[in-house]
Amino acid sequence: MNTTVTMEKPWPQVHPATSLKETCKYVTKNSQLGDGQFSVVKECMNVQTRDRYAMKLVHKNTIKGKLWLIQREVTLLKKVSNRIRQLEHAHSTTRDTFEGHHHVLQLFDFFETPKNIVLVTQLCSSGDLYDKVIQAGSLDVASQVKPYTACLLSALDFLHENGVVHRDIKSENVLFRLRVRGDEVKPAKFANYDHTAHDLILADFGLATELTARDDELREYVGTLSYIAPEIVRCKGIEKLPPSEGRCVPPYGTSVDIWALGVLSYFMMTGYMPFDCETDDETRKCIKDGDYYIDEELHSDPKPEVQHFWNFILSCFTVDSSKRPLAKDLKSHPFVREYFHRTGNQESFPGDMQMKRSRSSSSIHSIGPPSRSTSSSSIISLGRVDSRPVSRVNSRERNLNKIRETLKKTLSMTSISRSTDFNSHSSENKVFSTFKLDPQPPTNCLMNGCFSLTPESRSNFNTSPALSRNNSTNDVRLITPTDEGVADLTRQTTVSNPCSSQSIPLHTTTAPKLVTTPKMKHHATFDIMMGEDEDDEDEVI
Ligand SMILES: Nc1ncnc2c1ncn2[C@@H]1O[C@H](COP(=O)(O)OP(=O)(O)OP(=O)(O)O)[C@@H](O)[C@H]1O
């Protein structure tokens, strides 16, 4: 995992003109960080602050009729990000090793262009957990599985406390952020676990939803098959039932994320999925029965952390969701509790002796490493969306040992010492245990989802650009052709990127287009470089 601390402020060479002072302008790299079913994600830079972000571009054509999905994602990310900032401003920290709110993807800005809905988020360019597990074969239980699980638990606790259920916890949605501050490097004496856990970010809120009072009726069949809880499985086909019958299906809540966390921890530990079978129906049956594959050799490993792991999994895989522990309860589980400040109330968990064995283990379970879940493998069978066939997440590779031999790399744990007692939780080790959120959002960021910076000028993504701009009441001057900053910017055709020696093109049409609309505000200037895609020609807002 590349955890290089990046301090430089590369790419665009914008004239430090004061006329750009209030302009929020982004340029993107041509290459993609990733893509999803509806979106392309690119690295971008605010040309004024030089802070680097991820820019998720959701092409409007791809979400026709499903705009509400993006609206929901933005609403949730905005709520969560606002809450994170509140906590930051209040200097609110716990004595836990991980601050849950630091590990949830932050939204910095969002706006709409004629072609795209654009989300500017924290940059997580250090890979994802899926790749980390696949490359290693499986992760080290003490130094990796435990802290990653604890960190995710902390993030889930934060989300659940704030009424948000993620519904798509999986390794592909766990990213590692770009480090932006030099002082985040942990001194060796505290590095008794893989400190990339501090970079871990839970992303993709595409299926997340808020648990309002109304949402005690969460009965949507959503998620990714390998990770869904039994109560979600029971919602399959609910949209085809008459309403009276549909209401008889028990609703679900935040505990679906706890189940998925169990699946994810299991995947980290073993490199394969607990419930996957040859067919989707078999997988669903195993999930409903809580029938997961147990490797006898691993299960009988007497190491305390391994035994604690199995017990943790057992707790997460409690089939009866009303008995499944909450995130805050699991923080005191022996598997992860060393990362959390101890309170008086210690949750009791079932003892190892009560652990049940998988009844059908190897005969039906598919224990090959899973193939990357593409976005289309997320189940989205919501009433208002066309049901799509559920594709399987996992490949059925059987030759586990061969693949493991090929893929397994020796984990570099040489810097790991085991001397620190994290139970003592001195404020001293806390200093190095989590990070300060950075970069701060640009002072002129939107956060109101419109074309202008003014809160008055709100957009619900359907507002026409002209209307949105007209509503702006911000007293800013218009860009004129003689605007020094813009002129400088637009004179450039390429900017050399010191990092990659790649040229970052800056288009030349910005200023003339901007000045043709008299009411357009200075703030509403965004340059979105879309790369080579013909449809993605430069956009000016
Ligand atoms: N903040 C980020 N930093 C770096 N890469 C990112 C970031 N957000 C997303 N990505 C990359 O882009 C991919 C797609 O992002 P995301 O999952 O949010 O899009 P999506 O359209 O919602 O996808 P899905 O169809 O899986 O729901 C991710 O798998 C990841 O590789």
Ligand as a Chemical Component Dictionary entry (heavy atoms), coordinates in Angstrom:
data_LIG
# 
_chem_comp.id                   LIG 
_chem_comp.type                 NON-POLYMER 
_chem_comp.pdbx_formal_charge   0 
_chem_comp.three_letter_code    LIG 
# 
loop_
_chem_comp_atom.comp_id 
_chem_comp_atom.atom_id 
_chem_comp_atom.alt_atom_id 
_chem_comp_atom.type_symbol 
_chem_comp_atom.charge 
_chem_comp_atom.model_Cartn_x 
_chem_comp_atom.model_Cartn_y 
_chem_comp_atom.model_Cartn_z 
_chem_comp_atom.pdbx_ordinal 
LIG N1  N1  N 0 -12.864 9.693 -3.259 1  
LIG C1  C1  C 0 -12.316 8.838 -4.105 2  
LIG N2  N2  N 0 -10.988 8.807 -4.288 3  
LIG C2  C2  C 0 -10.437 7.926 -5.150 4  
LIG N3  N3  N 0 -11.125 7.047 -5.884 5  
LIG C3  C3  C 0 -12.448 7.037 -5.762 6  
LIG C4  C4  C 0 -13.121 7.921 -4.870 7  
LIG N4  N4  N 0 -14.436 7.681 -4.948 8  
LIG C5  C5  C 0 -14.578 6.690 -5.824 9  
LIG N5  N5  N 0 -13.397 6.294 -6.327 10 
LIG C6  C6  C 0 -13.155 5.256 -7.312 11 
LIG O1  O1  O 0 -14.195 5.282 -8.265 12 
LIG C7  C7  C 0 -14.936 4.058 -8.238 13 
LIG C8  C8  C 0 -16.407 4.359 -8.428 14 
LIG O2  O2  O 0 -16.845 5.215 -7.386 15 
LIG P1  P1  P 0 -18.250 5.019 -6.697 16 
LIG O3  O3  O 0 -18.306 3.608 -6.199 17 
LIG O4  O4  O 0 -18.501 6.097 -5.732 18 
LIG O5  O5  O 0 -19.163 5.228 -7.965 19 
LIG P2  P2  P 0 -20.574 4.621 -8.221 20 
LIG O6  O6  O 0 -21.033 5.044 -9.582 21 
LIG O7  O7  O 0 -21.446 4.962 -7.067 22 
LIG O8  O8  O 0 -20.212 3.122 -8.191 23 
LIG P3  P3  P 0 -21.162 1.935 -7.889 24 
LIG O9  O9  O 0 -21.785 1.677 -9.201 25 
LIG O10 O10 O 0 -20.209 0.871 -7.416 26 
LIG O11 O11 O 0 -22.133 2.372 -6.846 27 
LIG C9  C9  C 0 -14.610 3.432 -6.902 28 
LIG O12 O12 O 0 -14.691 2.044 -6.962 29 
LIG C10 C10 C 0 -13.192 3.897 -6.654 30 
LIG O13 O13 O 0 -12.289 3.073 -7.343 31 
# 
loop_
_chem_comp_bond.comp_id 
_chem_comp_bond.atom_id_1 
_chem_comp_bond.atom_id_2 
_chem_comp_bond.value_order 
_chem_comp_bond.pdbx_ordinal 
LIG N1  C1  SING 1  
LIG C1  N2  SING 2  
LIG C1  C4  DOUB 3  
LIG N2  C2  DOUB 4  
LIG C2  N3  SING 5  
LIG N3  C3  DOUB 6  
LIG C3  C4  SING 7  
LIG C3  N5  SING 8  
LIG C4  N4  SING 9  
LIG N4  C5  DOUB 10 
LIG C5  N5  SING 11 
LIG N5  C6  SING 12 
LIG C6  O1  SING 13 
LIG C6  C10 SING 14 
LIG O1  C7  SING 15 
LIG C7  C8  SING 16 
LIG C7  C9  SING 17 
LIG C8  O2  SING 18 
LIG O2  P1  SING 19 
LIG P1  O3  DOUB 20 
LIG P1  O4  SING 21 
LIG P1  O5  SING 22 
LIG O5  P2  SING 23 
LIG P2  O6  DOUB 24 
LIG P2  O7  SING 25 
LIG P2  O8  SING 26 
LIG O8  P3  SING 27 
LIG P3  O9  DOUB 28 
LIG P3  O10 SING 29 
LIG P3  O11 SING 30 
LIG C9  O12 SING 31 
LIG C9  C10 SING 32 
LIG C10 O13 SING 33 
# 
